[in-house]
Amino acid sequence: MPELASFVRDEYPAVVSAVRLITGDREGAVDSVQDAIVRYLEHPPAEPVRNLAAWVTIVASNRSRDRFRRQQAERRAVGRMPLAEAHPAADARVSDPQVLAAVRALPLGQRQACILFYFFDLSVTEVAHELDVSTGTVKTQLFRARAALAESLAHSAGLVPAR
């Protein structure tokens, strides 16, 4: 497919940038563009595509938007669940209530990555597979989670004055 090779060589970075601008999702733009390319290869459109860059941009931004909506719905559903009372045995792995509160306060993606990596001792690659994200996304989520936990626990221990 010379058209696809030309697209990847010449237009891929611009399409990723365009999807980032459209969706505001810096981390997910690359994944969405790659998903769109895979879709193009696996299920080519019935009509010939006149502008592959535009087609990939639209498909990728739609996929990114759909992913965002699913994540928002999941966050709302999780937010309505009484986690502390529903699963006391799961909370028993962490005996310090401040650590437990700090982990619960993490955004969903960071919390998921943290639990799978630290509680279940999965590798970054395994966490990425389970969450259906890239390893780079997992590394970013773990980095941000550690920073947030360190700050939260430092504040709760009185080591850092509250802002």
C-alpha positions in Angstrom: 0.0 0.0 0.0 2.1 2.9 -1.2 -0.6 5.4 -0.2 -0.3 4.3 3.5 3.5 4.3 3.4 3.4 7.9 2.0 0.9 8.9 4.7 3.0 7.5 7.5 6.2 9.1 6.1 4.7 12.5 5.3 1.5 13.2 7.2 1.5 11.0 10.4 3.0 13.7 12.8 0.6 16.3 11.5 -2.4 14.0 11.9 -1.4 13.2 15.5 -1.1 16.9 16.2 -4.5 17.6 14.7 -6.1 14.8 16.8 -4.5 16.3 19.9 -5.9 19.7 19.0 -9.4 18.3 18.3 -9.6 16.1 21.4 -7.3 17.8 23.9 -6.0 14.3 24.7 -2.2 14.5 24.4 -1.6 10.9 25.5 -4.4 9.2 23.6 -3.9 11.0 20.3 -1.1 8.6 19.2 -3.1 5.5 20.2 -6.2 6.8 18.4 -4.3 7.5 15.2 -2.7 4.1 15.3 -6.2 2.5 15.9 -7.5 4.4 12.9 -4.7 3.1 10.7 -5.3 -0.4 11.9 -9.0 0.0 11.1 -8.1 1.3 7.6 -6.0 -1.8 7.0 -8.4 -4.3 8.5 -11.7 -2.8 7.2 -11.0 -0.5 4.3 -13.8 1.9 3.5 -16.2 0.9 0.8 -15.7 4.2 -1.0 -12.2 5.2 -2.1 -10.6 7.6 0.4 -9.6 10.9 -1.4 -7.6 12.3 1.5 -6.2 9.6 3.9 -4.9 12.2 6.4 -8.4 13.7 6.8 -10.0 10.3 7.0 -7.6 9.1 9.7 -8.0 12.4 11.6 -11.8 12.0 11.7 -11.7 8.3 12.6 -9.0 8.9 15.3 -10.8 11.9 16.8 -14.1 9.9 16.9 -12.4 7.0 18.6 -10.7 9.3 21.1 -14.0 11.0 21.9 -15.7 7.6 22.4 -12.9 6.5 24.7 -13.3 9.7 26.7 -17.0 9.2 27.0 -16.5 5.6 28.2 -14.0 6.8 30.8 -16.3 9.6 32.0 -19.2 7.2 32.4 -16.9 4.7 34.2 -15.7 7.5 36.6 -19.2 8.5 37.4 -20.3 4.9 38.1 -17.2 4.3 40.3 -17.8 7.6 42.1 -21.3 6.4 43.0 -20.1 3.2 44.5 -19.5 3.0 48.2 -16.0 1.5 47.9 -15.0 1.4 51.5 -18.1 -0.6 52.7 -18.4 -2.7 49.6 -15.0 -4.4 49.7 -13.5 -4.2 53.1 -11.3 -7.3 52.4 -9.6 -5.5 49.4 -8.9 -2.5 51.6 -7.3 -4.8 54.2 -4.1 -5.0 52.1 -3.4 -1.4 53.1 -3.4 -0.9 56.8 -2.6 2.8 56.9 -5.8 4.8 56.4 -3.9 7.8 55.1 -2.3 5.6 52.3 -5.7 4.1 51.5 -7.3 7.6 51.3 -4.5 8.8 49.1 -4.8 5.9 46.7 -8.6 6.3 46.6 -8.1 10.0 45.7 -6.1 9.2 42.6 -7.7 9.6 39.2 -9.1 6.3 37.9 -6.3 5.6 35.4 -3.6 6.2 38.0 -5.4 4.2 40.6 -5.9 1.3 38.2 -2.2 1.3 37.2 -1.1 1.6 40.8 -3.2 -1.3 42.0 -2.3 -3.6 39.2 1.5 -2.8 39.4 1.9 -2.6 43.2 -0.8 -4.8 44.6 -0.8 -7.5 42.0 2.8 -7.2 41.0 2.2 -7.0 37.3 4.9 -5.7 35.0 4.3 -2.4 33.1 3.7 -4.5 29.9 1.1 -6.6 31.7 -0.6 -3.6 33.1 -0.7 -2.0 29.7 -2.2 -5.2 28.2 -4.9 -5.4 31.0 -5.9 -1.7 30.6 -5.6 -1.8 26.8 -3.2 1.2 26.7 0.4 1.7 25.7 3.3 1.0 28.0 4.1 4.7 27.8 0.7 5.5 29.2 1.2 3.1 32.1 4.6 4.6 32.9 3.1 8.1 32.8 0.2 7.0 35.1 2.5 5.4 37.6 4.8 8.4 37.6 1.9 10.8 38.2 0.4 8.4 40.8 3.7 8.2 42.8 4.0 12.0 42.7 0.5 12.5 43.8 0.8 9.9 46.6 4.1 11.5 47.8 2.6 14.9 48.0 -0.6 13.7 49.6 1.2 11.7 52.2 3.7 14.5 52.9 0.8 16.9 53.5 -1.0 14.4 55.8 2.1 13.7 57.8 2.7 17.5 58.2 6.0 17.4 56.4 4.8 20.0 53.8 2.7 23.0 54.7 -0.7 22.9 52.9 -1.1 25.3 50.0 
